[in-house]
Amino acid sequence: MILQNYYNMSKQIAENIILGRGALSHVAEYLNLNRKVLVVTDDGVPSAYTDAILSACKNGYKFVFEHGEESKSFDTLQAILKKMLDCGFTRTDAVVAVGGGVTGDMAGFAASCYMRGVDFYNIPTTLLAQVDSSVGGKTAINFGGVKNNIGAFYMPKMVIIDPDVLSTLTPRLLHEGLAEAIKMAATSDAGLFEYIESDGSLDSKLSVLIVLLSWLITSQLCRIR
């Protein structure tokens, strides 16, 4: 019964986290998009995901950067900020990240910098980002050959986690997220570890992944607070 409940409906598992299948198609119900919105993504994310956000925006813009860790740089940050400035963004406008951890880091840091901070929404599209980076509020770029050494803690106003987007991941990306899930369970929750261990086909069951995500994110929130 619990699997079926999670499978069929979106669930608000924290004040600022929505988790559920099909949540991406209902973003207008969860986010304030009645203003200028910059959707930040990388060129590896299916355009259907960003199009779903832009179609719900009153005045939406899109910024796409090259996927990969090399893009976590001052050059990309400056380009995002310039896009916002050129489009006349003010303190009342917003930034939406649609992608993995690199996208969330870049968009979140840009949002924290522009006019000393504008609203930031995070829509993670990789399992690793869903169970980890989208929750903690850490944003950063790489500098001088050092990873994540320039950044800020900037919590998103809302996180939308839609497990349906995981269907487009490569097996490698999916298993990267599952490895993080196992690590979290092994270090923080014996019951969750036993739950994962008992299901040998976990990566093929989106309904089970939703329960896993809810469990993991709740554990993360408890640690953060």
C-alpha positions, 0 to 999 in steps of 0.5 A: 500500500505504501508503495502504491501511494507514493507511486501514484501521487506527489507528496510534500515531504518537507516544507520546501520539497515536493516528491512524486511522479509527474511533479514536473508537469505541475510546477505552476502549482508549486512555484511562483512563475508569475515573473521573470524566470531564468531556467538554467540547464546543461546541454545533456538535459532533455529539452522537454524538461526545460520546456515544461518549466518555460511553458508555465512561466509568464516571462521565461528565459533559458540559459544552456551551458556545456555539461561537465565539471569544467563548466563550474567556473567563473566564466559560466557564472559570469555568463549566467549573471550577464543573461539576467542583467541583459534581460532586466532581472530584478530582486523579485525574479527567480532562477530555476535549475533543471539538471544534475549537481553541476547545474544546481551548483551553478544556478544556485550560486548565481541566484545567491550573487545576483542583487544579493540574492533572488529566489532559487528553485531546484529541479534535479534530474539525476538520482545523485542530485535528487538524493544529495546536492539538491537538499543541502543548499551548498552551491559553488564553482571550481577555482584554481584547480580546486573543486567547490572552493568558491561558493555559498550556502543558499537554500532553494525556495522549493525543490521539485523531485520527479522520479519520472525524469530518471527514465532518461538516465544512462545506467551509469548515472542511475547507479551513481545515485544508487551508490550514494543511496547505499552510502547514506543508508550504510552510514545513517539508517540500518533499516534503509540499508536492509530495505535496499539489500532485500531488493535486487532489482531496485534500479528498475522500479520507479515506485520503489525509488520514490520510497527510497528518495523520500527516506533518504531526503528525510534522513538528509534533512534531519542531519542538516537541521 
